[in-house]
Amino acid sequence: MTKKLVKKYYAEYGIKEWKRLARDPYHRLEFDTTMYFLKKYLPKKSLILDAGGGPGRYTIKLAKMGHNIILLDLTQELLEIAKRRIKKEKVQNKVEQIIQGSIDELSMFENDAFDVVICLGGVLSHIVNKKQREKAISELIRVTKKNSQIFVSVIGRLAVCMNSINYLWPEMLEAPDVYKKFTIKGDYLGGYGFAPAHFYSPEELKKEFEGKTKFLEMVGLEGIFSTHPRRYNRVYKLKKYNKILGETHLKTCTHPNIAGISEHFMIICKK
Ligand SMILES: C[S@@+](CC[C@H](N)C(=O)[O-])C[C@H]1O[C@@H](n2cnc3c(N)ncnc32)[C@H](O)[C@@H]1O
């Protein structure tokens, strides 16, 4: 049921999802920080599964870097955007397949099929049911080669709570059950302008991968700037502070507490 709502949300969101990561400097933090850490670990010329890759921003970037990619996503409309963009960027030869499917059911791939698996931008968060999420995690791990890396970024619960003060108060407080559910448990079933989602704490995400993979790093993608888009964009546009902003971000984004307050955070682990 929630899968249907998620699909509907992204089908309607369409081109806005392609623009999301390049919308402004604040949104680019998610993309640039993720790319920084992908580059840190990626072996040259890998075969990568972009699981929930949507309109294909990471697929295209990684293809341009010489990797081969299989792009999988739940939402056909976003895959159509990806196909057009891939063609426009002339990287069709690096994108081996574009598949409509769900990360909790990857039976089309053999065990150990990929050098690297990425599942970015809250794909896992869109599976609200815990058992189904566990199935998705075990599928992502199953298709990753032994000793290879898995990168998963999710939506952070505390940042959603903080953002709700700015964007959803007081309306949300009129629905105390909904409010309590997403602030305390992290579960949100939709109805307030966003697709159903499970908002994570870092400890919880780490626990879900524990025992099945070796933990490498946790990264707060918007880091210390989280929940301050307007202020960050304004200062960034002045240009003269960009060096100090970038340096401070990279020095702090792997601090254990920073993931907890980030809008998105990423776990990096090794099978
Ligand atoms: C915020 S977008 C992120 C897209 C891309 N990974 C990125 O970071 O730019 C979330 C994506 O998750 C996809 N998605 C949601 N649930 C999914 C599932 N169960 N399996 C595969 N994709 C899913 C949506 O269709 C959407 O493309």
The ligand as a MOL file (V3000), in Angstrom:
LIG
                    3D

  0  0  0     0  0            999 V3000
M  V30 BEGIN CTAB
M  V30 COUNTS 27 29 0 0 0
M  V30 BEGIN ATOM
M  V30 1 C 14.5330 11.1700 -3.2400 0
M  V30 2 S 14.5770 10.0550 -4.5860 0 CHG=1
M  V30 3 C 16.3210 9.6780 -4.6880 0
M  V30 4 C 16.7600 9.3490 -6.0880 0
M  V30 5 C 18.2740 9.1270 -6.2290 0
M  V30 6 N 18.7230 7.9710 -5.5150 0
M  V30 7 C 19.0120 10.3460 -5.7760 0
M  V30 8 O 19.5890 10.3220 -4.6670 0
M  V30 9 O 19.0210 11.3220 -6.5310 0 CHG=-1
M  V30 10 C 13.9190 8.5880 -3.9150 0
M  V30 11 C 13.8070 7.4970 -4.9550 0
M  V30 12 O 13.4820 6.2700 -4.3470 0
M  V30 13 C 12.6800 5.5450 -5.2560 0
M  V30 14 N 12.0710 4.4430 -4.4850 0
M  V30 15 C 11.2220 4.5480 -3.4490 0
M  V30 16 N 10.9500 3.3150 -2.9660 0
M  V30 17 C 11.6490 2.4370 -3.7160 0
M  V30 18 C 11.7830 1.0090 -3.7200 0
M  V30 19 N 11.1180 0.2540 -2.8460 0
M  V30 20 N 12.5960 0.4500 -4.6320 0
M  V30 21 C 13.2630 1.2040 -5.5450 0
M  V30 22 N 13.1560 2.5460 -5.5930 0
M  V30 23 C 12.3640 3.1510 -4.6910 0
M  V30 24 C 11.7450 6.5920 -5.8040 0
M  V30 25 O 11.1100 6.1830 -6.9620 0
M  V30 26 C 12.7350 7.7470 -6.0050 0
M  V30 27 O 13.3330 7.6730 -7.2630 0
M  V30 END ATOM
M  V30 BEGIN BOND
M  V30 1 1 1 2
M  V30 2 1 2 3
M  V30 3 1 2 10
M  V30 4 1 3 4
M  V30 5 1 4 5
M  V30 6 1 5 6
M  V30 7 1 5 7
M  V30 8 2 7 8
M  V30 9 1 7 9
M  V30 10 1 10 11
M  V30 11 1 11 12
M  V30 12 1 11 26
M  V30 13 1 12 13
M  V30 14 1 13 14
M  V30 15 1 13 24
M  V30 16 1 14 15
M  V30 17 1 14 23
M  V30 18 2 15 16
M  V30 19 1 16 17
M  V30 20 1 17 18
M  V30 21 2 17 23
M  V30 22 1 18 19
M  V30 23 2 18 20
M  V30 24 1 20 21
M  V30 25 2 21 22
M  V30 26 1 22 23
M  V30 27 1 24 25
M  V30 28 1 24 26
M  V30 29 1 26 27
M  V30 END BOND
M  V30 END CTAB
M  END
